[in-house]
Amino acid sequence: MVATKASIDGGNKVQGSTELMVASNARRVGRIRINDPEEKVTARFAAGTLARIKSALGPKEPQSELLRIAVERELERRGK
């Protein structure tokens, strides 16, 4: 949704103005990037594996976090 001047001008309606408003102190919002986009991977699992993964997740725990932890543990186990 694009904010209009009317919606941020103290409630006073400014007819026909849909000028895009940009903050003067541009800062990044959202989640912190934890990896390089070049490090992205797609994996295929045997039937039922994703259901097992989802059943092992804690409340509000992202599936990706469980996968990252599992991979790190396996790499450490293999001495890599």
URQUIPE-V264892 format. One record per backbone hydrogen bond with DSSP energy under -0.5 kcal/mol. CO is the residue of the C=O (numbers start at 1). NH is the residue of the N-H. E is the energy in kcal/mol with one decimal. If there is no record, write none. Layout:
BEGIN
((CO NH E) (CO NH E))
END
This chain:
BEGIN
((4 7 -0.6) (4 8 -0.9) (5 8 -0.8) (5 9 -0.8) (8 10 -0.5) (9 12 -2.0) (13 15 -0.6) (14 17 -1.3) (16 18 -0.7) (17 6 -0.6) (24 26 -0.8) (36 39 -2.6) (37 40 -1.2) (46 49 -2.2) (48 52 -1.8) (49 53 -2.5) (50 54 -2.8) (51 55 -1.9) (52 56 -0.9) (53 56 -1.0) (53 57 -0.7) (54 57 -0.7) (58 61 -1.9) (62 65 -0.7) (62 66 -1.3) (63 67 -2.0) (64 68 -2.5) (65 69 -2.4) (66 70 -2.4) (67 71 -2.3) (68 72 -2.5) (69 73 -2.5) (70 74 -2.1) (71 75 -2.6) (72 76 -2.4) (73 77 -2.5) (74 78 -1.9) (75 80 -2.9) (76 79 -1.3))
END
